[in-house]
């Protein structure tokens, strides 16, 4: 596993979690 692939996976996971959190708590993103 190359470091670049690992960084990409971490960023993708973080973005996915952020999007889910934004959908669950829309009042915080008005």
N, CA and C of each residue as an Amber inpcrd file, in Angstrom:
protein
    90
   0.8560000  -1.2040000   0.0000000   0.0000000   0.0000000   0.0000000
   0.8870000   1.2470000   0.0000000   0.6990000   2.0990000  -0.9820000
   1.5100000   3.3110000  -1.0600000   0.9650000   4.3850000  -0.1210000
   1.8500000   5.2490000   0.3750000   1.4160000   6.3240000   1.2980000
   0.3350000   7.2100000   0.6830000   0.4560000   7.4880000  -0.6240000
  -0.5160000   8.3630000  -1.2790000  -1.9070000   7.7450000  -1.2430000
  -1.9780000   6.4280000  -1.4580000  -3.2670000   5.7310000  -1.4060000
  -3.8380000   5.7990000   0.0020000  -2.9740000   5.6680000   1.0030000
  -3.4220000   5.7100000   2.3970000  -3.9780000   7.0920000   2.7320000
  -3.2890000   8.1400000   2.2940000  -3.7570000   9.5090000   2.5390000
  -5.1050000   9.7360000   1.8650000  -5.2440000   9.2510000   0.6420000
  -6.5010000   9.4090000  -0.0790000  -7.6440000   8.7040000   0.6320000
  -7.3620000   7.5110000   1.1670000  -8.3920000   6.7520000   1.8720000
  -8.8230000   7.4820000   3.1390000  -7.8710000   8.0500000   3.8500000
  -8.1820000   8.7780000   5.0860000  -9.0160000  10.0210000   4.7730000
  -8.6360000  10.7560000   3.7330000  -9.3820000  11.9600000   3.3660000
 -10.7970000  11.6050000   2.9220000 -10.9340000  10.5380000   2.1670000
 -12.2560000  10.1170000   1.7090000 -13.1370000   9.7210000   2.8920000
 -12.5500000   9.0060000   3.8400000 -13.3100000   8.5860000   5.0220000
 -13.7340000   9.8020000   5.8360000 -12.8260000  10.7570000   6.0030000
 -13.1340000  11.9510000   6.7810000 -14.2460000  12.7540000   6.1080000
 -14.1900000  12.8660000   4.7910000 -15.2070000  13.6150000   4.0620000
 -16.5620000  12.9270000   4.1730000 -16.5730000  11.5980000   4.0780000
 -17.8210000  10.8390000   4.1840000 -18.4440000  11.0410000   5.5600000
 -17.6300000  10.9680000   6.6110000 -18.1300000  11.1550000   7.9750000
 -18.6830000  12.5700000   8.1400000 -17.9920000  13.5720000   7.5670000
 -18.4520000  14.9510000   7.6600000 -19.8050000  15.1300000   6.9670000
 -19.9620000  14.5140000   5.7970000 -21.2260000  14.6300000   5.0660000
 -22.3610000  13.9700000   5.8310000 -22.1080000  12.8080000   6.4260000
 -23.1370000  12.1200000   7.2130000 -23.5150000  12.9680000   8.4210000
 -22.5210000  13.5540000   9.0930000 -22.7800000  14.3980000  10.2530000
 -23.6010000  15.6220000   9.8450000 -23.3000000  16.1840000   8.6890000
 -24.0290000  17.3550000   8.2060000 -25.4880000  17.0040000   7.9280000
 -25.7370000  15.8000000   7.4240000 -27.1190000  15.3830000   7.1430000
 -27.8740000  15.0920000   8.4360000 -27.1750000  14.5720000   9.4390000
 -27.8330000  14.2400000  10.7010000 -28.1040000  15.4870000  11.5380000
 -27.2730000  16.5370000  11.3930000 -27.4530000  17.7570000  12.1760000
 -27.4660000  18.9710000  11.2470000 -28.5270000  19.1090000  10.4270000
 -28.5830000  20.2070000   9.4540000 -28.6710000  21.5840000  10.1030000
 -29.1240000  21.6430000  11.3470000 -29.2700000  22.9480000  11.9920000
 -27.9200000  23.6100000  12.2470000 -26.8520000  22.8080000  12.2330000
 -25.5210000  23.3570000  12.4670000 -24.8810000  23.8650000  11.1750000
 -25.5570000  23.6530000  10.0300000 -24.9830000  24.0410000   8.7460000
 -25.9260000  24.9500000   7.9680000 -26.6380000  25.7950000   8.7000000
 -27.5920000  26.6760000   8.0480000 -26.8690000  27.8700000   7.4200000
